[in-house]
Amino acid sequence: MNILLLGSGGREHAFAHFISQSPNCTQLFIAPGNAGTASCGQNIDLIWKDMDSVWDFCVSHHIGLVVPGNEDPLVAGITDFIQQKSNQESIDIKVAGPDKYCSTLEGSKDFAKMFMMQNKIPTAAYRTFTKENIQEASSFLDTLQPPYVLKADGLAAGKGVIITEDRQEAEETLNEMIVDAKFGDASSSVVIEEFLKGIEISVFVVADGENYHILGSAKDYKRIGEGDQGPNTGGMGAISPVPFADDVFMSKVEERIIKPTLEGLAEKGHPYKGFLFLGLMNDQGEPKVIEYNVRMGDPETEAIFPRLKTDMLELFQAVSSGTLNKVNFELDPRTAATVFVVSEGYPGSVEKGKKMDVEIDQTTSNIFVFHAGVKADDQGNLFTNGGRVTAVTVLEESMIEAMKAAQLCASAVKFEGANYRKDIGQDLIKYEH
């Protein structure tokens, strides 16, 4: 089978790595890809927003499966577009991702909150505000205890959530988001919600419209500084599985969140097919939904996929054919620790083009290097090409061993201004048995 993978980050390198290892993979194309994906397949200059060009490429290169790495193509409706074209032209091309309706779970915070309320899925109390009712926000803020959580309704590249302890700052931020269009159209509507206390965890599911498997749990570290200090980033590292996500907790997640989510979508005539990311808060053993994502997370993908023993293309084919229940699904019980090495100045402006050396033995089966903001010259020399540069993942029997080994590998990714958090997983040690 020929596959087209859309994206250019560390998550996409992880996808490319495991797709290319499948004996069912004939040829892999990545649009646009990066220096890491180039070692797994062929990077191509193709823009997903030009869906007609994507379709033409799929037809001319006999693509059987399109894999959107991030949420943008899915929210824009690429699954519906390709499905419609396939039906019109009688060409069987599948998309490993949900349709546009299901993708609104990520595309609109307001839609997601209404969906959760309608399906009795535990989440924070909320209200949505626009220019028309912004004057009512003050009264709603009076009903909440600080800190205050403000979320741009639409996609804002992971930067549309503001949390503040200060009431006046909350009102000023709301005005910046709605009136001053701080995040463009994404913040023309803003969700203000109750702050959930506890510890965050991500749970991942793969579904075929009728059956599903839980891919496992992970904890992402968003802040740039150790001790979760400083501004949010795209993710500085991850641990999988999460030690407090025991059978009791995961059973609650499945019964209270996963099943009603999938059943609620199916009842609307939109059975969910693809990966589903549940951003949860563990409030003293009780899971509540912070957000939905309709794709794999980043850097959680880099921690979870190395644990996946099931063939990646076999999984995709089962999703498209509705046969997940027949797949021998297996996860490595070892812990994966992922650490992201980032450029100096990230998440602000960074200087690109720094010469890189990756002094890691990648021939061992428990060490993985996934490039994100990396480019290569004609001689194969690597250079930084963004804020988040390279993720390193190590699998070990214990979480502490994995953490130590991942830190050692991160220190071996060398370029001027390289930075990484040295405390990834430290807050979870107390939960290890």
C-alpha positions as CSV (number, residue, x, y, z in Angstrom):
1,M,0.0,0.0,0.0
2,N,1.1,3.6,-0.8
3,I,0.6,6.1,2.0
4,L,0.5,9.9,2.2
5,L,1.3,11.4,5.6
6,L,0.4,15.1,6.2
7,G,2.6,17.1,8.6
8,S,6.1,18.1,9.5
9,G,6.6,17.7,13.3
10,G,8.0,15.1,15.7
11,R,4.6,13.4,15.8
12,E,4.8,12.9,12.0
13,H,8.3,11.5,12.2
14,A,7.0,9.0,14.8
15,F,4.1,8.1,12.4
16,A,6.5,7.8,9.5
17,H,9.0,5.6,11.4
18,F,6.4,3.0,12.4
19,I,4.4,3.2,9.1
20,S,7.6,2.6,7.1
21,Q,8.4,-0.5,9.3
22,S,5.2,-2.3,8.3
23,P,5.6,-5.0,5.6
24,N,2.4,-3.7,4.1
25,C,4.0,-0.3,3.3
26,T,5.0,-0.1,-0.3
27,Q,5.8,3.6,-0.6
28,L,5.5,6.4,2.0
29,F,5.1,10.1,1.0
30,I,5.3,12.9,3.6
31,A,3.9,16.4,2.9
32,P,6.0,18.4,3.7
33,G,7.9,16.3,6.2
34,N,11.3,17.2,7.8
35,A,14.8,15.8,8.0
36,G,13.6,12.9,10.1
37,T,10.8,11.8,7.9
38,A,13.1,11.9,4.9
39,S,14.8,8.8,6.3
40,C,11.4,6.9,6.3
41,G,10.0,7.9,3.0
42,Q,9.9,10.7,0.4
43,N,9.2,14.3,1.5
44,I,7.1,16.1,-1.1
45,D,6.0,19.8,-1.6
46,L,2.3,19.4,-1.2
47,I,-0.1,21.8,0.7
48,W,-3.0,20.1,2.4
49,K,-5.2,23.2,2.0
50,D,-5.2,22.6,-1.7
51,M,-7.4,19.5,-1.4
52,D,-7.8,19.1,-5.1
53,S,-4.0,18.9,-5.5
54,V,-3.9,16.4,-2.6
55,W,-6.6,14.3,-4.4
56,D,-4.7,14.5,-7.7
57,F,-1.5,13.4,-6.0
58,C,-3.3,10.5,-4.4
59,V,-4.7,9.3,-7.7
60,S,-1.5,9.7,-9.7
61,H,0.6,7.9,-7.0
62,H,-1.9,5.2,-6.2
63,I,-2.3,6.2,-2.6
64,G,-4.4,3.8,-0.6
65,L,-4.3,5.7,2.8
66,V,-4.0,9.4,3.8
67,V,-2.8,10.0,7.4
68,P,-3.4,13.6,8.7
69,G,-0.9,14.1,11.5
70,N,-2.4,17.2,13.0
71,E,-5.9,18.6,13.5
72,D,-6.0,21.3,10.8
73,P,-6.8,19.1,7.8
74,L,-9.4,17.1,9.8
75,V,-11.2,20.2,11.1
76,A,-11.2,21.6,7.6
77,G,-13.0,18.4,6.3
78,I,-10.3,16.5,4.4
79,T,-11.8,13.2,5.4
80,D,-15.2,14.2,3.9
81,F,-13.6,15.6,0.8
82,I,-11.6,12.5,0.0
83,Q,-14.5,10.2,0.8
84,Q,-16.8,12.2,-1.5
85,K,-14.2,12.1,-4.3
86,S,-13.6,8.4,-3.8
87,N,-17.3,7.7,-4.2
88,Q,-17.6,10.0,-7.2
89,E,-14.7,8.5,-9.1
90,S,-14.9,4.9,-7.7
91,I,-11.3,5.0,-6.4
92,D,-10.8,3.5,-2.9
93,I,-8.7,6.0,-0.9
94,K,-9.1,5.9,2.9
95,V,-8.3,8.6,5.5
96,A,-7.1,7.7,8.9
97,G,-9.1,10.3,10.7
98,P,-12.6,11.4,11.7
99,D,-15.0,13.4,9.6
100,K,-15.6,17.1,9.9
101,Y,-18.5,16.8,12.3
102,C,-16.5,14.6,14.7
103,S,-13.5,16.9,14.3
104,T,-15.5,19.8,15.6
105,L,-14.8,18.3,19.1
106,E,-11.4,19.9,18.7
107,G,-12.3,22.7,16.2
108,S,-14.8,24.3,18.6
109,K,-14.5,24.4,22.4
110,D,-18.1,25.5,22.6
111,F,-19.3,22.5,20.5
112,A,-17.2,20.2,22.7
113,K,-18.7,21.6,25.9
114,M,-22.2,21.4,24.7
115,F,-21.6,17.8,23.5
116,M,-20.3,16.8,26.9
117,M,-23.2,18.4,28.7
118,Q,-25.7,16.6,26.4
119,N,-24.0,13.3,26.9
120,K,-23.5,13.7,30.7
121,I,-19.7,13.5,30.3
122,P,-17.9,15.0,33.4
123,T,-16.3,18.3,32.7
124,A,-16.0,21.9,34.1
125,A,-18.9,24.3,34.3
126,Y,-18.7,26.9,31.6
127,R,-20.3,29.7,29.5
128,T,-19.4,30.9,26.0
129,F,-19.1,34.6,25.2
130,T,-19.0,36.7,22.0
131,K,-19.2,40.4,21.3
132,E,-23.0,40.2,21.6
133,N,-23.0,39.0,25.3
134,I,-19.5,40.0,26.5
135,Q,-21.1,42.4,29.1
136,E,-22.5,39.3,30.9
137,A,-19.1,37.8,31.5
138,S,-18.5,39.8,34.7
139,S,-21.5,38.2,36.4
140,F,-20.4,34.7,35.3
141,L,-16.9,35.3,36.6
142,D,-18.5,36.2,40.0
143,T,-19.7,32.6,40.2
144,L,-16.2,31.1,39.8
145,Q,-13.3,30.8,42.2
146,P,-9.9,31.8,40.8
147,P,-7.9,30.8,38.8
148,Y,-10.0,31.7,35.8
149,V,-9.8,29.7,32.5
150,L,-10.4,31.3,29.2
151,K,-10.3,29.3,26.0
152,A,-10.4,30.6,22.4
153,D,-13.3,28.6,20.8
154,G,-11.4,27.8,17.6
155,L,-8.0,26.4,16.7
156,A,-5.1,28.6,18.0
157,A,-2.1,26.4,17.5
158,G,-2.2,25.2,21.1
159,K,-1.9,28.8,22.5
160,G,-5.5,29.7,22.9
161,V,-5.9,28.9,26.6
162,I,-5.2,31.6,29.2
163,I,-5.3,30.8,33.0
164,T,-5.0,33.7,35.4
165,E,-5.5,34.2,39.2
166,D,-6.4,37.8,38.7
167,R,-10.0,38.7,38.2
168,Q,-9.3,42.1,36.4
169,E,-6.7,40.3,34.2
170,A,-9.4,37.8,33.3
171,E,-11.8,40.5,32.1
172,E,-9.0,42.3,30.2
173,T,-7.9,39.1,28.6
174,L,-11.4,38.4,27.5
175,N,-11.6,41.8,25.8
176,E,-8.2,41.2,24.1
177,M,-9.4,37.8,22.8
178,I,-12.8,38.9,21.5
179,V,-12.7,42.6,20.8
180,D,-9.0,42.9,19.8
181,A,-9.0,39.5,18.1
182,K,-5.9,38.3,19.9
183,F,-6.1,34.9,18.2
184,G,-8.0,36.1,15.1
185,D,-11.2,34.3,14.3
186,A,-10.4,31.6,16.7
187,S,-11.2,33.9,19.6
188,S,-14.4,35.5,18.2
189,S,-16.0,33.2,20.7
190,V,-14.4,32.5,24.1
191,V,-15.3,29.8,26.6
192,I,-14.8,30.7,30.3
193,E,-14.9,27.7,32.5
194,E,-14.4,26.5,36.0
195,F,-10.8,25.7,36.9
196,L,-10.4,21.9,37.5
197,K,-8.0,20.9,40.3
198,G,-5.9,17.8,40.2
199,I,-3.2,16.4,37.9
200,E,-3.5,16.2,34.1
201,I,-3.4,13.0,32.1
202,S,-3.9,12.2,28.4
203,V,-5.7,9.0,27.3
204,F,-5.7,7.9,23.7
205,V,-8.2,5.8,21.9
206,V,-8.3,4.4,18.4
207,A,-11.8,3.6,17.0
208,D,-13.3,2.2,13.8
209,G,-16.8,3.5,14.1
210,E,-18.0,0.5,16.2
211,N,-15.0,-1.0,18.0
212,Y,-12.2,0.7,19.9
213,H,-8.9,0.1,21.7
214,I,-7.4,2.2,24.4
215,L,-3.9,3.1,23.2
216,G,-2.8,4.0,26.7
217,S,-2.1,7.0,28.9
218,A,0.6,9.7,28.9
219,K,1.4,12.8,30.8
220,D,2.6,15.9,28.8
221,Y,4.7,18.7,30.2
222,K,3.7,22.0,28.6
223,R,5.6,24.7,30.5
224,I,9.1,25.7,29.3
225,G,10.6,25.8,32.8
226,E,11.3,23.1,35.3
227,G,8.7,22.8,38.1
228,D,6.1,23.7,35.4
229,Q,7.1,27.4,35.4
230,G,7.0,29.9,32.6
231,P,4.9,30.1,29.4
232,N,3.2,27.2,27.7
233,T,4.9,25.4,24.8
234,G,4.0,22.7,22.3
235,G,5.2,20.2,24.9
236,M,8.6,19.6,26.5
237,G,8.3,15.9,27.1
238,A,6.0,13.0,28.1
239,I,5.7,9.9,30.2
240,S,3.7,6.8,29.2
241,P,2.1,5.0,30.9
242,V,1.1,7.3,33.8
243,P,1.6,5.4,37.1
244,F,-1.6,6.6,38.8
245,A,-3.7,5.5,35.8
246,D,-4.5,2.1,37.4
247,D,-7.3,-0.2,36.4
248,V,-9.8,1.5,38.6
249,F,-9.1,5.0,37.2
250,M,-9.0,3.7,33.6
251,S,-12.3,1.9,34.1
252,K,-13.9,5.2,35.1
253,V,-12.4,6.8,32.0
254,E,-13.8,4.1,29.8
255,E,-17.3,4.0,31.3
256,R,-17.9,7.7,31.9
257,I,-16.0,9.3,29.0
258,I,-14.9,7.0,26.2
259,K,-18.2,5.0,25.7
260,P,-20.6,8.0,26.0
261,T,-18.4,10.0,23.6
262,L,-18.3,7.4,20.9
263,E,-22.0,6.5,21.5
264,G,-23.0,10.2,21.4
265,L,-21.3,10.7,18.0
266,A,-22.7,7.5,16.5
267,E,-26.2,8.6,17.6
268,K,-25.7,11.8,15.6
269,G,-24.9,9.7,12.5
270,H,-21.2,10.3,12.7
271,P,-19.4,7.1,14.0
272,Y,-15.9,8.0,15.1
273,K,-13.0,6.6,13.0
274,G,-9.4,7.3,13.9
275,F,-7.4,8.5,16.9
276,L,-9.2,10.3,19.8
277,F,-7.2,12.2,22.4
278,L,-8.8,12.8,25.8
279,G,-7.2,15.6,27.8
280,L,-8.3,14.8,31.4
281,M,-7.9,16.0,34.9
282,N,-7.6,13.4,37.7
283,D,-9.4,15.0,40.6
284,Q,-8.7,12.7,43.5
285,G,-9.3,9.6,41.4
286,E,-12.3,11.1,39.4
287,P,-11.6,11.8,35.7
288,K,-13.0,15.0,34.1
289,V,-12.6,16.1,30.5
290,I,-10.5,19.3,29.9
291,E,-10.5,18.9,26.1
292,Y,-10.8,16.6,23.1
293,N,-8.3,16.4,20.3
294,V,-9.2,14.4,17.2
295,R,-5.6,13.2,16.5
296,M,-2.6,12.0,18.4
297,G,-0.8,14.4,20.7
298,D,2.7,15.8,20.4
299,P,4.9,14.8,22.3
300,E,2.6,12.0,23.6
301,T,2.8,10.2,20.3
302,E,6.6,10.0,20.6
303,A,6.1,8.2,24.0
304,I,3.1,6.0,23.1
305,F,4.0,4.7,19.6
306,P,7.3,3.1,20.7
307,R,5.2,1.0,23.2
308,L,2.8,-0.1,20.4
309,K,3.6,-3.7,19.3
310,T,0.7,-3.9,16.8
311,D,1.7,-3.2,13.2
312,M,0.8,0.4,12.4
313,L,-0.8,-0.3,8.9
314,E,-2.7,-3.3,10.2
315,L,-4.2,-0.9,12.8
316,F,-5.1,1.7,10.1
317,Q,-6.6,-1.0,7.8
318,A,-8.7,-2.3,10.7
319,V,-9.9,1.3,11.4
320,S,-11.0,1.8,7.8
321,S,-12.6,-1.7,7.5
322,G,-14.4,-1.8,10.9
323,T,-12.4,-4.8,12.1
324,L,-10.5,-3.4,15.1
325,N,-12.0,-6.2,17.2
326,K,-10.0,-8.7,15.2
327,V,-6.6,-7.0,15.6
328,N,-4.2,-8.5,18.1
329,F,-3.6,-5.3,20.0
330,E,-0.6,-5.2,22.4
331,L,1.3,-2.5,24.3
332,D,4.8,-2.9,25.7
333,P,4.5,-2.8,29.5
334,R,7.7,-0.8,29.9
335,T,7.7,2.9,30.5
336,A,8.6,5.4,27.8
337,A,10.1,8.7,28.7
338,T,10.3,11.4,26.1
339,V,12.3,14.6,26.4
340,F,12.2,17.5,23.8
341,V,15.3,19.4,23.0
342,V,14.4,23.0,22.0
343,S,16.0,26.1,20.7
344,E,17.2,29.0,22.9
345,G,14.3,31.6,23.2
346,Y,11.5,29.1,22.6
347,P,8.5,29.5,22.9
348,G,9.3,33.0,21.7
349,S,11.3,33.8,18.6
350,V,14.3,31.6,17.9
351,E,17.3,31.7,15.6
352,K,17.3,28.8,13.1
353,G,20.1,27.2,11.2
354,K,22.2,26.0,14.1
355,K,24.5,23.1,13.2
356,M,23.4,19.9,15.0
357,D,25.1,16.7,16.2
358,V,23.1,13.8,17.5
359,E,25.5,11.7,19.5
360,I,23.1,8.8,20.2
361,D,23.4,5.2,19.3
362,Q,20.1,4.7,17.5
363,T,20.8,1.0,16.7
364,T,19.4,-0.1,20.1
365,S,15.8,-1.2,20.1
366,N,14.8,0.9,23.1
367,I,16.0,4.3,22.0
368,F,14.1,6.5,19.5
369,V,15.0,9.9,18.0
370,F,12.2,11.9,16.4
371,H,13.0,15.1,14.6
372,A,10.6,18.1,14.5
373,G,12.3,21.4,13.7
374,V,15.2,20.0,11.8
375,K,16.4,20.3,8.2
376,A,19.3,18.7,6.4
377,D,21.7,19.8,3.6
378,D,22.7,17.8,0.6
379,Q,25.5,16.2,2.6
380,G,23.2,15.0,5.3
381,N,24.3,17.6,7.9
382,L,21.5,18.5,10.3
383,F,20.5,22.1,11.3
384,T,17.8,23.5,13.6
385,N,14.7,24.7,11.8
386,G,12.3,25.7,14.6
387,G,11.6,26.0,18.3
388,R,11.0,22.4,19.2
389,V,13.9,20.6,17.6
390,T,14.2,16.9,18.5
391,A,12.4,14.5,20.8
392,V,14.3,11.5,22.4
393,T,12.4,8.6,23.8
394,V,13.7,5.7,25.9
395,L,11.9,2.5,26.9
396,E,13.0,1.0,30.3
397,E,11.5,-1.4,32.9
398,S,11.0,1.3,35.4
399,M,9.9,5.0,35.0
400,I,13.0,6.2,36.9
401,E,15.3,4.3,34.6
402,A,13.5,5.6,31.6
403,M,13.7,9.2,32.9
404,K,17.4,9.0,33.6
405,A,18.2,7.4,30.2
406,A,16.1,10.0,28.3
407,Q,17.9,12.8,30.1
408,L,21.2,11.3,29.1
409,C,20.1,11.1,25.4
410,A,18.8,14.6,25.5
411,S,22.2,15.9,26.6
412,A,23.6,14.2,23.5
413,V,21.6,16.3,21.1
414,K,24.1,19.1,20.6
415,F,23.6,22.6,19.0
416,E,24.2,26.1,20.1
417,G,21.5,27.2,22.6
418,A,20.1,23.7,23.1
419,N,17.7,23.5,26.1
420,Y,15.6,20.8,27.7
421,R,13.7,20.2,30.9
422,K,15.5,18.0,33.4
423,D,12.5,17.2,35.5
424,I,10.2,15.3,33.1
425,G,8.4,12.7,35.1
426,Q,9.7,13.9,38.5
427,D,6.1,14.7,39.8
428,L,5.0,11.1,39.0
429,I,7.7,9.3,41.0
430,K,5.5,9.3,44.1
431,Y,2.8,7.3,42.3
432,E,5.1,4.5,41.2
433,H,4.5,1.2,43.0
